[in-house]
């Protein structure tokens, strides 16, 4: 059977946390900055305080809206061929993290600022990996304008991968660009809605606050039924109670409040019940992502997600280490394994370190291997007549021929690939062979794999016509000013018209 | 499909009976000589060996293939060659076994399979093999190499005893003696006066190839 999930709560404790979160939502509510969201909630029976912007969610509304949340959905790559199901049972590994620096051993500090070329390389590498199924806008490109990053990334996604992609719900304007551009790539809006390509991440701000830009983007993603990851990053002791039960109660309210809003925007819109919450280090005030408490929080969130029957997302492979050392390895496997054992359905943050601030493409390929190992571990042990293998045991044990062992048995050949995980980067050679192969450590071997992938990677061929259309779209987005962006998000009073004539109405925040 | 391709299918499928029947029928009908078929088997094992080295297939695929062709060689081709007065060509004859007081066999068996897959004739004497048994067999079959395996620090010294016994009988220079097994090392081999040491089965093949052609 599959490995049993680690559970951090009893049934009664789950109920207790659920009730406390509901109490928070009904008595205090959430501060929602976007007025159109507040209006919609009000129309649906929520109690809105215009002054404080707090919206109180009646329990009946919560109960009713949770009913339309899907328990499974599929994500597709640009051409729709590559796809996978996200559900409440399986474990999928992905990236995310938006690191702003990247490992570079040639630099004095061992890191440098991330560039757009790194972003593209990361997409290509994820495309070539076996166990990591989706890349998100991981490597934040410091060399292009903030307000154009999304279109440049989507263009490179269309060109360089078979897998789905993820971006932040970066406001109404950018999210609408994403939907328009992706629709062009996949052959129309109907196709995009029917077979989602993009994951949007939406982070409520703890405690109990939905900021305007994220909420605006969230509305667009849910309108197009692109799955959104709702994941507060609450820190125990600073933006949430230091007690883990308190943090989980608070974030549960934040997640539920956001999910209710998603179902009001568009009933049936797919969401992930997620977390990136961890703790505040009480000596430095820094967040501690590699902490064991982060594993516990993730496990608690996964358990709550199962209670609500919604696919869960949590981080794994997190580490606070600044270099590629033992701490990096210890914390990455500990948090990854805990997340998997906890039954998180979508485990993210592959390839990052220093609390996801830094990316290493070497770690990305190592994480792919770790994901394979962890996936194998949680599959557990299959027991049936064939796997017990009485016949083969009898045969080998009683053989009178010299040199008979299980290696040359058909039973071994038939089952080895399903029973055993075959690592590619971990070295299992004898010392002599390891020396002969250059006595390399795993980072060196990982670098070689990265180089091989990048040399061998073949881009997708975009039709000339589509390519021109996409480049034209990018040009238009590039011509916008930062003020245009602010106007669209309601941060400045005005109007803006999108390239295809869609008008975004004034948002008098 | 050529005869060799057809044979390769049987080997890759580990179809011992299929391969035997095919070879027997070809020889009986005079369509191929046992020497030719042996050459094909050599090519097939070389091909499979390369696949293994390139990490395209795994250990069981290689050992199972070697196991499959071994039956055909022992039961069909070897007798047919002898019948016509010849002797099958091999790269050399190697005696292998685990020394006295040690019952570990798999590492040594792997060395045997790799040597066989690479064209050597292998006499695998099993485990807890005495010095006398090693030497008698080597004398009997006219071997070039004696391979001594030991997996226990407690049994390692029996490797030395085989070498000492060869010296006592005045036969030390007649044989290449190699040692292996987890606790052994190059230093150990030197210390007891062995001709070579290998860390694993792949290394062992290379070592014997080098020592024989010296």
Interface residues (C-beta under 8 A of the other chain):
Chain A: X402 X403 X404 X405 X407 X408 X409 X410 X412 X413 X416 X422 X429 X430 X431 X432 X433
Chain B: X14 X58 X59 X60 X61 X63 X64 X66 X67 X105 X106 X109 X110 X112 X113 X124 X125 X126 X198 X199 X200 X202 X203
